[in-house]
Amino acid sequence: MTFVSKQRTLCALGVFVFAFSAAAQAQTIERDIPWRSFQDWNVFQSSVYKGCVATASYQNGTTVRLGFDGIIKGYFVNFSNHKWSDYEMMKNIELEFVLDGSRSFRGYFHTIQRDRMATFETGGIKMAFLDGLAAANSFRIREGRTQLAALSLSGSRRALNSMMECERARNGQ
């Protein structure tokens, strides 16, 4: 009988500690520091990525994030949309990005849930891809023959430059 009550006490204590630590963690998550906003873009220091991020949201429900992930020490890009919820989470998927209707990039993206939206994310991307996005006026995201989104990139060069400036300031350079 003593064993059971000790188990219950330990279980109750464990639940309390877990709930307390989750509540404390919830207060520290997602404390982003705004950097600059212009056109459709917002640039901020991200507590999640431990680096600077440029983000834009579009009327079709797509959100684009370009940034520096201070955890993996590399650039990342992700695309979110509620319409993509049919994709199985935690899988790799090959996507093609067609810039200005001609130049294209292919890459593997991991499907995750972010802000309650299906998100395609990849890290460790090359600066050439970010430069290509920033130099383009528009792009399409395709999986095979299926077009997932067609978006304007108005202001993306300024957003990328501001994100890099934010990252240099964050690192005291």
trRosetta pair geometry for C-beta under 8 A, 3 or more apart (Angstrom, degrees):
i j d omega theta_ij theta_ji phi_ij phi_ji
1 4 5.8 -50 -155 31 38 112
1 5 6.7 29 154 -12 67 105
2 5 6.0 -59 -149 40 34 105
2 6 6.2 34 153 -19 68 107
3 6 5.8 -58 -148 37 29 110
3 7 6.4 31 153 -21 64 105
4 7 5.6 -53 -150 34 31 112
4 8 6.4 29 153 -18 65 104
5 8 5.6 -49 -145 37 36 112
5 9 6.2 38 153 -20 65 104
6 9 5.6 -53 -146 38 32 112
6 10 6.2 31 155 -17 66 107
7 10 5.8 -57 -147 40 29 108
7 11 6.0 31 154 -22 66 108
8 11 5.5 -53 -144 37 30 113
8 12 6.2 30 156 -18 65 106
9 12 5.9 -54 -146 38 28 109
9 13 6.2 29 154 -18 63 109
10 13 5.6 -55 -145 39 30 113
10 14 6.2 35 153 -23 64 106
11 14 5.6 -54 -149 35 29 114
11 15 6.5 30 153 -18 64 103
12 15 5.8 -52 -149 35 32 111
12 16 6.4 33 152 -19 64 106
13 16 5.7 -55 -149 37 31 113
13 17 6.3 30 155 -17 66 106
14 17 5.8 -54 -144 38 29 109
14 18 6.2 29 157 -18 64 108
15 18 5.8 -57 -147 39 28 112
15 19 6.2 26 156 -17 65 109
16 19 5.9 -57 -145 39 27 108
16 20 6.1 26 157 -18 64 110
17 20 5.8 -56 -143 39 28 111
17 21 6.2 22 160 -14 65 109
18 21 6.1 -58 -144 40 26 105
18 22 6.2 26 157 -19 64 109
19 22 5.8 -56 -145 37 28 111
19 23 6.3 28 156 -19 64 107
20 23 5.8 -56 -149 36 29 110
20 24 6.4 26 154 -16 64 107
21 24 5.6 -53 -144 40 34 111
21 25 6.1 35 155 -21 66 107
22 25 5.7 -54 -144 38 29 111
22 26 6.3 36 154 -26 64 104
23 26 5.7 -49 -147 29 30 114
23 27 7.0 31 153 -20 60 102
24 27 5.9 -56 -160 30 34 112
24 28 7.0 14 151 -6 65 109
25 28 6.0 -70 -153 42 37 101
25 29 6.1 40 155 -32 74 108
26 29 6.0 -49 -138 25 31 113
28 31 6.6 -60 -169 -11 45 124
28 47 7.6 -158 155 175 69 146
29 47 6.7 167 -160 110 37 129
29 48 7.4 48 -165 -80 83 84
30 47 6.0 -162 -94 58 10 122
30 48 6.5 17 -86 -47 62 102
31 47 4.7 72 52 -42 68 151
32 44 4.5 44 168 146 114 138
32 45 6.5 165 -161 78 65 54
32 46 5.5 -16 -113 -110 101 50
32 47 5.9 -119 -72 -2 54 89
32 48 8.0 -25 -74 3 98 89
33 44 6.0 161 77 -168 43 88
33 45 4.2 1 53 48 102 108
34 37 7.0 -29 -165 -35 116 103
34 42 7.1 -66 -133 -172 91 104
34 43 7.9 91 -167 84 58 54
34 44 5.0 -50 -108 -104 38 102
35 43 4.4 -63 70 110 116 92
35 44 5.3 -176 0 -99 89 34
35 45 6.3 108 -53 -26 109 75
35 52 6.6 25 -31 -140 158 113
35 162 6.7 148 118 161 121 103
35 166 4.4 -17 -137 -105 163 127
36 42 7.8 179 94 -154 47 45
36 43 4.7 13 53 48 82 114
36 162 4.8 -99 54 -165 138 139
36 166 7.5 -135 7 -64 98 115
37 41 7.0 -178 -148 97 52 57
37 42 4.8 -9 -106 -109 91 73
37 43 7.2 -160 -73 22 45 69
38 41 6.0 -4 66 61 67 94
38 155 6.3 -169 109 -151 93 129
38 158 6.2 -62 83 124 137 137
38 159 7.7 -152 62 -75 97 76
38 162 7.8 157 22 -42 118 159
39 154 6.1 -142 -177 123 147 96
39 155 3.6 -150 60 -72 154 156
39 158 7.4 109 12 64 125 134
40 56 4.6 62 122 -146 100 108
40 57 7.2 -138 177 50 103 52
40 58 7.5 44 176 -84 149 63
40 154 7.0 80 16 80 114 96
40 155 6.1 158 36 48 77 144
41 54 5.5 -6 -168 -174 116 100
41 55 6.9 144 -151 74 65 35
41 56 4.9 -44 -91 -74 67 99
41 155 5.1 -158 -6 128 120 125
41 156 7.3 150 -71 -95 139 45
41 158 7.2 165 49 89 149 94
41 159 3.9 -114 -161 -93 161 123
41 162 7.7 135 124 50 131 139
42 54 7.3 162 82 -153 40 52
42 55 5.4 -21 61 61 89 88
42 56 7.6 156 15 -79 69 50
43 52 6.5 17 -179 180 94 105
43 53 7.1 178 -147 90 55 42
43 54 4.8 -20 -96 -98 84 76
43 55 7.8 161 -85 16 38 67
43 159 6.3 176 -64 -153 107 71
43 162 4.5 -144 -28 121 167 117
43 163 5.3 -142 -134 -76 117 67
43 166 5.6 -166 155 -34 118 147
44 52 7.1 -179 96 -146 29 68
44 53 6.1 -18 63 59 74 86
44 55 7.7 -25 21 13 101 110
44 166 7.6 158 176 -157 5 157
45 51 7.4 -123 -148 145 67 18
45 52 5.5 -44 -98 -93 58 71
45 53 7.9 121 -128 16 14 79
45 166 6.4 -158 -68 172 79 116
45 170 5.8 147 -113 -96 121 127
46 49 4.1 40 92 35 133 96
46 50 7.1 -55 92 -11 81 20
46 51 6.2 -4 48 65 100 51
46 52 6.9 146 4 -119 86 18
46 53 4.6 44 -34 -3 127 124
46 67 6.6 26 3 -170 138 159
47 50 7.3 23 -164 -74 29 54
49 53 5.9 108 36 -55 147 119
49 67 5.7 60 121 121 168 139
49 68 7.2 132 142 91 124 46
49 69 4.8 -96 -164 -114 99 66
49 70 6.4 110 141 16 67 80
49 71 7.0 -118 -165 2 48 101
49 76 7.3 -139 -134 38 132 134
50 69 7.1 55 57 -173 83 51
50 70 3.3 -105 113 62 95 119
50 71 5.3 108 37 -44 129 78
51 67 5.8 137 103 161 108 103
51 68 3.7 -124 169 95 140 83
51 69 5.5 -140 20 -101 138 11
51 70 3.9 165 -53 -32 93 89
51 167 6.1 11 -168 -113 91 102
51 170 7.1 150 -140 92 49 163
52 67 6.0 -158 103 -147 47 94
52 68 5.6 34 48 34 73 105
52 163 5.0 162 124 -162 112 70
52 164 7.8 -168 81 -65 139 15
52 166 3.7 140 -130 104 151 119
52 167 4.4 -122 23 -62 124 76
52 170 6.0 -165 -43 -16 106 142
53 65 5.6 -13 -171 -165 116 102
53 66 7.1 152 -158 79 63 41
53 67 3.4 -27 -106 -88 70 141
53 68 7.6 -136 -69 31 58 57
53 163 6.7 -13 -163 -130 8 116
54 65 7.2 154 79 -153 48 50
54 66 4.9 -11 58 60 99 93
54 67 6.4 175 17 -73 60 78
54 156 7.9 122 129 -144 142 63
54 159 3.9 118 -170 168 144 103
54 160 6.4 -101 13 -75 159 41
54 162 6.6 109 -92 75 119 99
54 163 4.2 -86 -33 -60 107 124
55 63 6.4 2 -171 -179 104 99
55 64 6.7 167 -149 86 54 54
55 65 4.8 -12 -99 -100 90 77
55 66 7.8 -176 -75 23 46 61
56 63 7.2 174 88 -152 42 57
56 64 5.1 -1 55 53 88 101
56 155 7.5 138 -90 82 140 116
56 156 7.6 -77 -13 -88 147 83
56 159 7.0 -66 -43 -97 112 164
57 62 7.4 170 -152 92 54 45
57 63 4.7 -20 -101 -102 80 84
57 64 7.9 -172 -79 20 35 66
58 61 7.1 -32 81 36 78 22
58 62 4.8 2 45 60 116 88
58 63 7.5 -165 14 -78 74 38
58 64 7.6 50 -19 -9 107 99
58 149 7.7 118 64 -165 151 125
58 151 5.6 -107 -72 -125 160 109
58 152 7.8 148 -115 36 121 81
60 81 7.3 -16 121 -129 88 128
60 83 7.9 -42 158 -3 89 142
60 149 6.4 158 96 -132 142 96
60 151 7.7 -124 35 -87 127 88
61 81 4.9 93 114 -145 98 87
61 82 5.5 -77 176 26 139 93
61 83 6.1 117 82 -13 142 102
62 79 6.2 -15 -165 -170 104 94
62 80 6.9 148 -154 77 51 48
62 81 4.6 -28 -93 -76 66 113
62 149 4.8 64 -72 -124 157 151
62 151 6.2 -105 83 -76 143 131
63 79 7.2 160 79 -155 52 45
63 80 4.5 -7 52 55 100 102
63 81 7.3 174 14 -68 68 61
63 115 7.6 2 41 62 158 147
63 117 7.2 104 25 76 118 163
64 77 7.5 -19 -169 -168 85 92
64 78 7.7 165 -153 87 43 48
64 79 5.7 -9 -103 -104 67 76
64 151 7.0 152 -41 134 134 168
65 76 7.6 2 113 107 99 95
65 77 6.8 163 88 -154 61 46
65 78 4.9 1 55 54 106 88
65 79 7.8 -160 24 -70 72 36
65 80 7.8 36 -5 -5 107 104
66 75 7.5 -5 -175 -172 78 104
66 76 7.7 176 -151 90 39 53
66 77 5.3 -6 -105 -106 68 85
66 130 6.0 119 -161 -128 128 103
66 133 6.9 -178 -88 95 142 151
66 156 7.8 85 0 -157 150 97
66 159 7.0 102 50 125 125 114
66 160 6.3 -40 113 -96 148 83
66 163 6.4 -126 102 -25 96 173
67 75 7.0 171 97 -149 32 66
67 76 5.9 -14 67 58 78 87
67 77 7.9 148 21 -86 62 45
67 163 6.2 -130 -111 -161 61 134
68 74 7.5 -161 -150 115 66 18
68 75 5.8 -45 -99 -97 60 62
68 76 7.6 136 -119 16 14 80
68 163 7.1 155 -10 159 95 104
68 167 4.9 63 20 -106 153 138
69 72 4.8 20 107 39 123 94
69 73 7.3 -64 93 -12 75 15
69 74 5.9 -7 53 64 100 61
69 75 7.3 140 10 -130 83 11
69 76 4.9 55 -29 -13 117 123
69 123 5.6 -31 18 -134 153 121
70 73 6.8 26 -156 -81 35 54
72 76 7.8 87 54 -53 129 115
72 123 5.3 59 69 160 158 144
72 124 6.6 -83 141 -58 133 87
74 123 5.6 101 87 167 114 90
74 124 4.4 16 134 -97 159 52
74 125 7.3 137 154 28 106 49
75 123 7.5 169 95 -158 36 59
75 124 7.4 93 58 -129 60 8
75 125 5.0 -78 96 61 99 86
75 126 7.7 -58 57 73 127 3
75 127 6.7 123 -2 -81 155 61
75 130 6.0 -76 172 -43 154 137
76 121 6.5 12 179 -172 118 93
76 122 6.5 -179 -148 94 77 45
76 123 4.2 -30 -94 -105 104 70
76 124 7.5 29 -83 -1 73 40
76 125 6.4 124 -113 6 27 106
77 121 7.5 -176 94 -142 43 56
77 122 6.3 0 56 57 78 85
77 125 5.8 3 1 -1 102 160
77 129 7.2 -112 -12 126 143 124
77 130 7.3 -174 -62 -87 119 83
77 133 7.5 157 -114 -38 147 163
78 109 7.7 131 -120 -153 68 119
78 114 7.1 44 144 27 149 160
78 119 5.3 19 175 178 121 109
78 120 6.3 173 -152 86 70 49
78 121 3.7 -12 -101 -100 114 84
78 122 7.4 162 -82 18 70 52
79 109 7.9 -25 33 -151 98 161
79 119 6.8 161 81 -153 39 64
79 120 5.0 -3 55 53 91 98
79 121 7.9 -173 24 -72 54 54
79 141 6.2 164 146 -87 176 164
79 148 7.8 98 127 117 141 134
79 149 7.0 -152 -177 26 136 148
80 84 7.8 -141 -165 40 41 127
80 114 5.7 -104 -93 72 135 106
80 115 6.5 52 175 55 166 111
80 117 4.1 81 177 107 112 131
80 118 6.7 156 -149 82 68 43
80 119 4.2 -26 -92 -96 89 87
80 120 7.8 -170 -75 20 44 61
81 84 4.8 88 73 -4 92 105
81 117 6.2 144 56 -176 6 121
81 118 6.6 -30 67 65 58 90
81 148 7.5 164 37 168 147 102
81 149 6.8 176 -45 -66 153 127
82 85 6.1 -10 -179 -34 53 111
82 116 7.9 7 -99 122 93 83
82 117 5.4 -80 -70 -122 58 92
82 118 7.2 114 -129 17 20 87
83 118 8.0 -96 72 43 39 120
84 87 5.3 -8 166 3 88 118
84 117 7.6 62 51 173 98 83
84 118 3.8 -133 96 85 94 133
84 120 7.5 -78 159 -30 163 97
84 148 6.7 28 -88 -153 116 119
85 117 7.7 -99 -72 -154 89 49
85 118 4.9 -166 -85 -31 45 122
86 118 7.9 -38 32 -58 43 165
87 91 7.3 -137 168 53 91 118
87 93 6.8 -44 -154 -51 130 155
87 111 5.0 -140 133 -133 122 151
87 118 5.4 117 48 -166 108 142
87 120 8.0 -12 108 -70 170 93
88 91 4.8 55 92 -9 100 136
88 111 6.6 109 88 78 49 150
89 111 5.3 -134 -127 118 39 101
89 112 6.4 70 -155 -124 94 27
89 113 5.8 -15 -120 -35 138 92
89 118 7.4 -130 -84 -124 85 85
90 110 7.2 -6 -139 -177 35 96
90 111 6.6 -63 -2 77 19 82
90 112 7.0 67 -72 -94 55 63
91 110 7.4 166 84 -151 28 58
91 111 5.2 7 52 30 75 116
92 108 5.0 6 -176 -178 111 114
92 109 7.1 149 -153 75 61 33
92 110 5.8 -37 -96 -95 66 62
92 111 7.7 -160 -85 -1 17 81
93 108 7.0 148 72 -153 30 65
93 109 5.6 -30 64 65 83 85
93 110 7.9 141 18 -106 77 16
93 111 5.9 55 -4 -42 120 106
93 120 6.5 -80 63 -123 119 113
93 143 6.3 -28 167 -123 117 126
94 106 6.3 9 -176 -176 101 102
94 107 7.3 178 -145 96 64 24
94 108 5.5 -40 -91 -94 65 68
94 109 7.8 140 -108 16 18 76
94 143 7.2 124 84 -138 60 77
95 106 7.2 174 89 -148 41 58
95 107 6.3 -19 60 65 82 70
95 108 7.8 132 15 -115 74 21
95 109 5.4 9 4 3 121 124
95 120 6.2 69 -34 171 149 155
95 141 5.9 -15 -175 -167 123 92
95 142 6.9 144 -163 74 69 42
95 143 5.7 -49 -106 -84 70 75
95 148 7.6 -45 -135 14 115 141
96 104 5.6 1 -178 -173 101 121
96 105 7.2 162 -156 82 55 43
96 106 5.0 -24 -101 -97 76 79
96 141 7.5 147 77 -159 49 44
96 142 4.7 -22 62 65 99 97
96 143 7.6 162 17 -88 80 27
97 104 6.3 158 82 -153 50 66
97 105 4.7 -6 55 56 104 92
97 106 7.7 -172 18 -77 71 33
97 107 7.7 0 -2 18 108 101
97 129 7.9 87 56 -157 147 101
97 133 7.6 -34 160 -85 148 95
97 139 5.5 0 -174 -178 93 127
97 140 7.2 160 -154 77 47 48
97 141 6.0 -16 -100 -101 72 64
97 142 7.8 179 -78 22 27 75
98 101 6.4 32 148 -119 111 20
98 102 7.3 124 -173 30 91 13
98 103 7.3 142 -160 78 52 42
98 104 4.7 -24 -100 -95 64 97
98 139 6.3 157 77 -157 48 69
98 140 4.6 -5 53 52 103 99
98 142 6.7 33 -10 -1 108 117
99 102 7.2 -46 81 60 66 61
99 103 4.5 -26 60 73 104 98
99 104 6.9 -179 12 -84 75 39
99 105 7.5 44 -19 -3 109 96
99 132 5.5 -129 -44 163 165 100
99 133 6.9 -130 -102 -95 124 43
99 135 7.8 50 174 79 142 85
99 136 3.9 -112 -164 -93 105 146
99 138 7.6 150 -157 86 50 47
99 139 4.9 -26 -101 -99 58 99
100 103 6.5 36 49 24 95 95
100 136 4.9 -145 -32 -144 94 94
100 137 5.7 75 -95 36 97 87
100 138 6.1 111 -89 53 49 75
100 139 7.4 -27 -25 -79 46 63
101 138 7.6 34 -31 79 80 108
101 140 7.9 64 -88 -2 51 117
103 132 6.5 -136 124 -156 135 120
103 136 7.5 -138 59 -88 118 118
105 129 5.5 102 -143 -120 166 98
105 132 6.5 133 -37 86 130 158
107 122 5.7 -97 141 7 126 177
107 125 7.2 1 -134 -111 163 104
107 129 7.5 18 -40 -114 145 153
108 122 6.6 129 91 -103 54 128
109 120 3.8 39 140 179 147 96
109 121 6.0 127 -165 50 93 21
109 122 4.7 -92 -106 -43 67 102
110 120 7.4 145 65 -156 35 52
110 121 5.5 -37 61 68 86 79
110 122 6.7 135 6 -84 79 60
111 118 6.4 -19 -163 -168 101 93
111 119 7.1 143 -155 76 50 48
111 120 6.1 -27 -94 -96 64 64
112 119 5.0 -32 70 69 80 102
112 121 5.7 -22 22 18 119 122
113 116 6.9 4 -180 -117 100 24
113 117 7.2 148 -157 68 59 30
113 118 6.8 -40 -102 -98 60 43
113 119 6.8 129 -130 15 11 98
114 117 6.1 -35 73 61 65 82
114 119 4.1 13 22 -18 112 153
114 121 7.4 86 -24 -45 142 132
115 119 7.8 89 35 -54 85 128
120 141 7.9 157 51 -172 150 142
122 125 6.0 88 110 -59 105 106
125 129 5.0 -76 170 55 116 140
125 130 6.8 121 111 -39 119 92
126 129 5.2 105 67 -2 78 96
126 130 7.7 -149 104 4 48 85
127 130 5.4 -55 -153 42 46 111
127 131 5.9 48 148 -22 74 105
128 131 5.6 -52 -142 40 30 113
128 132 6.2 37 154 -24 63 105
129 132 5.6 -52 -149 34 30 115
129 133 6.5 31 152 -17 63 103
130 133 5.7 -53 -150 36 33 112
130 134 6.2 29 154 -16 66 109
130 160 5.9 141 165 -132 105 131
131 134 5.7 -58 -143 41 31 110
131 135 6.0 25 159 -17 67 111
131 160 7.6 150 -93 159 44 164
132 135 6.0 -59 -140 39 26 106
132 136 6.3 29 159 -28 62 110
133 136 5.9 -60 -149 27 27 112
133 139 6.7 -41 -126 -33 76 153
133 153 6.3 -164 176 -134 70 144
133 156 5.9 -109 139 161 84 145
133 160 7.5 138 87 -64 99 135
134 153 7.4 -163 -123 165 22 128
134 156 4.7 -150 -121 125 53 95
134 157 4.3 103 173 -94 96 57
134 159 7.4 -151 -116 61 97 84
134 160 4.2 -53 -92 3 137 148
134 161 7.8 118 -157 -28 145 77
135 157 6.6 71 -81 -83 42 109
136 139 5.5 66 117 -56 151 98
136 153 5.1 69 92 38 84 154
136 156 7.4 -3 61 60 73 146
137 152 7.0 -41 160 -151 66 72
137 153 5.9 171 176 51 15 95
137 154 7.2 27 -156 -69 67 66
138 150 6.9 20 173 178 115 80
138 151 6.5 176 -154 92 74 42
138 152 5.3 -44 -99 -110 87 45
138 153 5.8 -168 -87 3 26 89
139 150 7.6 -161 101 -146 36 51
139 151 6.0 -12 60 60 74 86
139 153 6.1 55 -4 -44 97 121
140 147 5.7 -48 -175 -141 116 108
140 149 6.9 178 -150 92 52 52
140 150 4.7 -14 -102 -102 86 78
140 151 7.8 156 -90 17 38 66
141 147 7.3 111 77 -164 52 61
141 148 4.5 -50 99 62 103 108
141 149 4.7 26 34 47 109 90
141 150 8.0 -147 20 -68 66 40
141 151 7.8 25 -10 4 99 109
142 145 7.2 -33 -174 -151 119 10
142 146 6.4 151 -158 80 73 46
142 147 5.2 -41 -98 -101 86 55
142 148 6.5 178 -100 5 27 84
143 146 5.1 -15 65 65 83 103
143 148 6.1 62 -5 -40 95 116
147 150 6.5 4 173 -46 128 96
153 156 4.1 -35 177 -9 93 138
155 158 5.2 -57 -164 46 66 113
155 159 5.7 72 137 -29 84 104
156 159 5.2 -52 -142 37 37 116
156 160 6.2 38 158 -21 69 102
157 160 5.9 -53 -148 35 29 108
157 161 6.4 27 153 -15 63 108
158 161 5.8 -55 -146 40 31 111
158 162 6.1 31 155 -19 65 110
159 162 5.8 -57 -145 39 28 110
159 163 6.3 32 153 -23 64 105
160 163 5.6 -51 -146 33 31 113
160 164 6.5 30 154 -17 64 104
161 164 5.8 -55 -150 37 31 110
161 165 6.3 32 151 -19 65 107
162 165 5.5 -51 -145 38 33 114
162 166 6.2 41 152 -23 65 103
163 166 5.6 -50 -149 34 31 116
163 167 6.5 32 151 -21 63 105
164 167 5.6 -52 -149 35 33 113
164 168 6.5 34 152 -19 65 102
165 168 5.8 -51 -148 34 32 110
165 169 6.4 29 153 -16 64 107
166 169 5.8 -59 -150 40 29 110
166 170 6.1 34 151 -25 65 108
167 170 5.5 -50 -144 33 31 116
167 171 6.5 16 158 -6 63 109
168 171 6.1 -68 -151 47 28 101
168 173 4.4 -89 -165 70 82 108
169 172 7.5 40 -174 -74 32 26
169 173 7.5 -93 -65 50 24 68
